[in-house]
Amino acid sequence: MSWLLDTDVICQPAKRHGDARVVAWLEEEQDRCYTSAVVIAQLAYRVRTKDGQQLSLPILPRYSRLRQPA
């Protein structure tokens, strides 16, 4: 089974008080997780804004494969 992730789920590992259960689930299911172009656009917007700079370091390396062609 594949999973389509939204922004909130993808951001859990970068949150200061992220849900440990979600983070563990992401680690376990990472090869079956996908997201949409809308979510990628939301993440890009957050990274480019002042508030998003705090999220850019933990999120981008982890999800850089989202930007790579299949």
Residue, then its C-alpha position, 0 to 999 in steps of 0.5 A: m500500500s502507498w501513502l499520500l502525505d500532507t504537509d503536516v505529516i511531512c513536517q513532523p520530524a522538523k517540529r520541535h515537539g513533533d509526534a514521535r509516533v508519526v516520526a516512527w511511522l514515517e521511518e518505517e513507511q518511507d519507501r511507500c510514501y508520496t506527496s503531491a505537487v501542492v504539498i511540495a509547493q507549500l514546503a517550498y513557500r515555507v522554506r522561502t519565508k522567514d518562518g520557514q527558514q527554521l524548517s528548511l534545514p531538517i526538511l530539505p535533506r530528508y525529502s530531497r528525493l521528492r524533487q528528483p525525477a523517478 
